[in-house]
Amino acid sequence: MLHLRLIVPPDRTERVVDTIEKTVGTTHLVVLAGAARHPSGDLVMCDVAREACDELIGHLRELGLDRDGAISVESIDLSLSKRADEAEAEAPGEPADAVLWEQLTDATHEESTLSVTYLAFLTLATMIAACGVVLDNAILIVGAMAVGPEFGPLAGFSTAVVQRLPRLAVRSLVALIVGFVVAMAATVAFSVFMNGIGLFEFSMLGADRPNTAFIYDPDLFSFVVAVLAGVAGTLSLTSAKSGALVGVAISVTTVPAGANAAVALSYDAYGQAWGSSLQLLLNLLGIILAGTLTLFVQKWLWTRQRRAMRKPAGTA
């Protein structure tokens, strides 16, 4: 269940209450007249099944609450209520399958911001991966994959395509492109420094690397894994099962590929640099395509259920 807290202009309170009462899967409706001060208005609260929340938020936005009042949504960790159980049973579908498009858009917008923190994480992840590829150390490669924040802009771009949000699409592409350019440039400098103090050597890059050779030698499996990871990551975001994102992060070689390309460039090893860059592009393309198609399918399936998300007026 989700908890909605609404600040409603008094002239729209009746329509808001009526909308809530007509939405399948709502319960625990509370109206406190004049309780809100900034902005001023009535405070309306209710609990709603996750699978009914997107429909309800859409109607509330049509009433202008996002402009003249406020719509806040919180997850309920525990609800001991027979009526809540009944409301969840009334709502069609399963909570894990429900997509909160407003929440997804907000989350991907934040994750797609070209911030100092984002650049720092991506740069550090690329440097860690650089150590991993030179040492042929799979543990360092996995650690770098987990640290890298690049899935945020990838998911943001897919969301922007499905939701037709050009500003989010541009924001995501800028974060992705600038992020990797900065991270790889910093890693080239890092590689030169490590070579200068004797910790990196060209012979280490050219030696047999059974654990990390796949990073600069892409094949069809690279694209297939990226597609599967893109589907899994998108489902993780839309179903609020964020724990799966860790598995997604260590399934694709975006950061290690960028790192290997950077180290290879520092040694003028253009063959490896090209192979790693191709691996990077294949992974990015696979994740974006898979994420976009997954969201389109989810939106189509969810649209088919929206007709069932209403209930007769007057039911509690």
N, C-alpha and C positions, 0 to 999 in steps of 0.2 A: 504493500500500500504506500501511497504518497500523500503528503499533507500539503494542502494549498492554503496560503494565507494571502488574502486579497484586501487591498485598500480600494474602496469603491465610492465614487461620488454619489451623494444621497439620491440624486435624480435617476440613478441607474441601478440602485440596489435591488428593486423588485425584479428587473430583467435579469440581473446576475443570479439571484436566488432561483428564479424560474428556470434559467439555463442549467444550473447545477442539478435541480430536481429532475429535469428531463434527461439528464445524461446517465446512461447505464454505468453502474459500478461506483456511484457516489454514496457517501453516508457521513454521519457525524457532522451535520451542517449546523453552524453556529453563526448568529448575526449579532454584532454589538454595535448598536446605533451610536454614531458620533464618537467612537472610541479612537479613531485615527486623528493625529494632529498635523503630521507633515509627511505627505500632503494630507489635508483634512478630508474626512469622509467617514464612512462606516467600515468596520472591520468584519469581513466575512471569512470564515474558515470552514474547511471540509476535508474529509479524507476521500481519496479516489483510487480505484484500482489502476495500476500502472498502465494496463492495456487500454484504459479509457481516458487517460490524462491528456494525450496529444489532441484528441477531439475536443475536449473541454477547453484547453488552453487556446485552441483556434477560435472557438466561439467567444471567449473572453477578450481576445485581442480584437475581434470584430466589434465588440462593445467599447473599445477604446481604453481598456484598463491599463494597457502598457504605456499609454500616453498621459492619461489624466489621473491614474492611480498607481497601483503596483500589483504584480503577480509574483509571488515567491513560492517555490516548490522545494520540499524537503522529503527525504526518504524516512520512512518509519521503520525502525529496526524491530520493534515488537508492538503488536496490537492485539490485545486480548479482548475481543468483542465478537459476539455472535453476528451482529449486524455487519461488521467488517468482513467476516467470512462469507456472508451472503452476498455482499456487494462484489467481492472478488469472483464468486461463482457466477453472478449475473453477467459480468463483463465477458464478452466473447474472446477466445484465444487464451494464450498463456502469458503471464507477466514477462517471462524471459524473452519472448518473441516480440514484445512491444517496442516500438521505436519512438522516443521522444525527440522529435526533430528540432524543436527549439533548444533542448539541452545539448543535442549533438552539435548544432551550429555554434552554440556558445562555447562549448568545450574545444572544438576544433579551431575556433577563432583565437582562443587564448593560446593553444598549443602551436599555432602558426605564426605567432608574433616573433619578429626578428629582434629579440632582446639580447642583452649582454649575457644573461644566464644561458639562453639557448645556444649562442655562439660558443660559450665556454664549455658546455657539456659536449657539443659536437666536436670541438677542437681537441678536448682532452680524450674523448673516445677515439678519435683518429690517431692521436699520438700513442695511445695505449696499443691500438691495433698495429701501428708501425713497429713497435717493439715485438709484437707477436709475430708479424710476418718475417722479420729479420731473424728472430730466434726460432722460427717454425714452431711456436708454442700455441697449441690449440686453446689452452686455458685463457691466455691473454686475449685471443681472438674472441672467445665467447664473452669475456668480461667487457670488451670494447663494444660488442653488439648490444649488450644489455644497457650500457651507459648512453649510447647514442639516442638522441631525441628526434630523429628524422621522421618517425612515423606520424608525428603530429601534423606537419605540413602536408604529407602525402594524404592523410585522411581528410585534412581540410580542403584540399583540391578536389577530392572525390565528392565531398559533401557540397562544395560550391557548384560543381557540375550538375548534380542531381537537383539541388534546390535553386538553381539559377541565381547564384550570388557572385557576380563578377568581381566585386571588391575582395571577397574572401579568396577567390581563385588567384587573383593577382598577389594578394598578401601571402598566400601559401607558396606560390612559385618563387617570389622574392626571398622568402625565408629559406626555401630549399636550395636555390641556386647560390645566393650570397653565402649561405651557411657552409656549403661544401667548398666554395671557392676560398673562403677565409680559412676553413679548417685544413684544407689541403695545402694552401700556401704556408700556413704556420707549420705544418708537418714537414714541408720541404726544408724550411729553416731549422726545424728540430733535427731532421736527419743530418743536415750539414754539421750542426753542432755536435751531435753524437758521433759522427765520423771524425770530427776534429779531436775529440777526447779519446778516440780509440775504441768506443763501444759498438759502433757500426762499421762494417767493412763491406766493400763491394762483393767480395768473395762469398759473404753470407747471403747476399741477395741472389747470387747466381748459383748457389749450391742446390743440391736436391732438397726439396722441401715437401715431403709426402703429406704433411698435415695441412699445408696452406697453399699448395700449388694450384688448387681449384680457383683461388681468388683471381689469378691472372690468366686462367685458361678456361673461359666460360664455355658452356655448352647448353643444349636444350634443357637439361635438368635445372640449370640456374633459373631459367625463365619459369619453368613449371613450379619450382619451390617458391619463387616470388609470388606467383599467382595464388597458390594455396595459402601462403602466409598473409597475403592481402585480404583474402576472404575471411580467414580466422581473425585477423586484427580488426576488421570492420565489424564482424559479429560481436567481438569482445566489447567494442565501444558502444554499439547500439543496444546490447543487452545488459550493459553495466557489469559485465564479468571482466573487470579490468585485469584480473590476475593472468588471464590468457595472453595479455600483451607482452609479458616477459618471454613467453615461448615464441611469440611472433618475432620479437627483437633478435633472438638468437637463431632464427631460421633463415635470415637473409643476410647477404654479405655486402650491404651498402657501405658501411663504415670501413670494414677491412679492405674492400676494393679501392676506396678512396685513399686509404693509407698506403697501400702497396703502390698505387699510381704515384703518390707523392714521393715515396722513397725512391722509386725507380727514376723519377724525373731528377732527383738530386744527384743521381749517378749517370745521368744521360742514357739510361736503359730504356729507350723509347718503345721497344717491343713489349716489355712487361707493362710499361705505362699505358700503352694502347689496349692491351688485353684486360688490364684492371679497369680502365675507363669503360670498356665495353661491358664488363661484368656489372659495374655500377649502373650504367644506363639500362641494362636488361632488368635489373632488380627494381629500379625506380618505375620503369614502364609497367612491369608485371604487377606491382602493388597497386599502382594507380588504376590500371584497367580492371583488376579484380575488385578493388574497393568500390569503384564506380558502378560496375555491373551488380555487385551485391546490394548496394543501396537502391538501385533501380528496382531490383526484384523485391526487396523488402517494402519499398514504397507501393509497388503494384499490389502485393499481397495485402498490405495494410489498408489500402484504399477499398479493397473488396469487403473488408470487415466493417468499415465505417457505418454502413447502413444499419448494422445490428447494434450500434452503440448508443441507442436512444431507448428511453423507457417512457411509459405513459406518465403524464403529469400527475402529481399528487402522491406518488409512491415515495416512501421515506428511504 
